[in-house]
Amino acid sequence: MNPFLTQVVIQTVLNHKNKNKDKTKVYSNFKMAKGLRELKIISFRLAKDAVLILLGIFSAAFGLESFLLPSKFIDGGATGISLLIAELTTIPIYVLIIVINIPFVLLGYKVIGKQFAVKTAVGITGLAVCIACIHFPEVTHDKLLVAIFGGFFLGSGIGLSVRGGAVLDGTEVLAIFLSRKFGTTLGDVIIGINIIIFSTAAYFLSVEAALYSMITYLAASKTLDFVIQGIEEYTGVTVISSHSEEIRQMIIDTMGRGVTVYCGKRGFGKQGEGKDIDIVYTVVTRLELNKLNTEIQKIDANAFVVMNAIKDTKGGMIKKRPLQH
């Protein structure tokens, strides 16, 4: 890139972060270097997210066209609703995927943030376009193989999109919203939604189709958990960094989350043993983990970050306060 153009882009990034919105402000060389570093991080993250979402789209489309659609099996969530309606009506599946997920995208904008909503809208639209324009051959007629591998490729696609900061099925956004509003667990909400979907499938299709669809859902959910490295609904994040105050402020202002700061002592490192250091701890949903990691890297690339899977949480800002992106 042209050096002058690069400087203009960096200046734009820094002006965007400037709370006073002073467009004429002159930044030091240190600030410009820091802006360049942040620009590189953002560019790399966006490219990586785009690749993950694209792979997720093709994987989910392959699972639907090559396995589930020919055998009239369904999945849980918004995808399952789309498949069920497609079997009972003449509406194309690619139209239903977009229409049914529109409310979830809007809800995602409110609950999680603009960036997530945009990525999700692009991912869902891409999935619909892929199904409409690309033909994948039917792989097998064996019902058990269809249920297992259809769920595997569909779960892989959703999991890859989650790692890219989006979802291809909006039901999880609804589950997060309802869990915050009513204090229920995410698992209870998702199970309740899928019970309704599979019961409807058993009534309108057949009990056998509903049972095979349950196998599809189990295969998809387990594959999704595997693809995103076993991350549960919530993730506890502990950050040890010499820039702990900046990270604390970022979690509050940018992520809209509460933090706990506790004092610790260094046991090893260039700065010597026994030196006091603030340790930052917060809890986020797995859909927010991608953004949190990016923001931490912007502040301190050498920060020591420990992530622990959490089955569920009770109280606190995780369920009471919407995100402020």
C-alpha positions, 0 to 999 in steps of 0.5 A: 500500500502507498505510504501516504494512503496507509497514513490516511487510513491509520489517521482515520482509525485513530480519529474514529477512536477519538472521543472528542472527534477532533479530526484535526488532531495531530498524533505522535509517531507512537500513536501512529505506530499503535494505530498501524498495529491495530489496523493490521490486527483488524484487517487480519481478523476480518480476513480470517472471519470471512474465510471461516464464515465462507467455509461454514456456508459451503459446509452447511449447504453441502450437509443440507443438499447432499443429505438432509433435503433429499431424505426429508430430514430436519434439524433443530432451530431456525434451520429445522423450522425452514426445512419443515416448512419447505417440506409442507409447502412449495416455498423454496428452502433458500427463501425460508432460511432468509425470512425466518432468520430476519427476526433473529438478526434484528434481535442479534443487533439488539442483544449482541451488537452491530458487527455480529448482526452484519456478519450473521446477515451476510452468512445467512444470505450467503447460505441461501445463495449457495443453496439456490445457485450451487448443486451438490450431489446426493451422497447416500440413501442410507437413512442413518448415514444421512442423519449422522453426516447431514448433522455433521456437515451442518454442525461444522458449518454453524461452528465455523461461522461461530468462530468467524463471529456470526451464526447461520442459525439464529435460534441461539440468539433467541436463547440468549435473549430469553435467558437474560429476560427470564433468568432461565438457562440457555440449554432449557430454552434451546431444548424447549424450542427443539421439542416443539420443532420435532413434535411438529415434525412427528405430526406432519411428517412421520414419527420415523422422520422425527426420530432420524431428525433428532439424530441429525440434531445430536450429530450437529450439536456435538460437531458444533461443540467440537469445531469451536473447541468445546466452548460452552454457552459461557466462557470465563476469561482471566487476563493477566497483563501489565495493561490491566486498567486499559483491558478493564476499561475496554471490557466495560466500555466496548464489550458492555460487560462487568469485570472483577479485578483482583490483586496477584503477584508475579511468579515468573517473568522479566519483571521479576518475582513477587511484583504485584499485578492486577488480574482481570476476570470477566464472563462472556458468551461464546458469540462474544469471545471472538471480539474480546480476543481481538480487543485484548490483542489490540491493547496487549499482544503479550497478555496471558489469557486463560479461558474456562468453559462455564455451563451457565451463570446466574445474576450479574451483568451477563444476563441483566444488561444488553451489550453496548457495542 
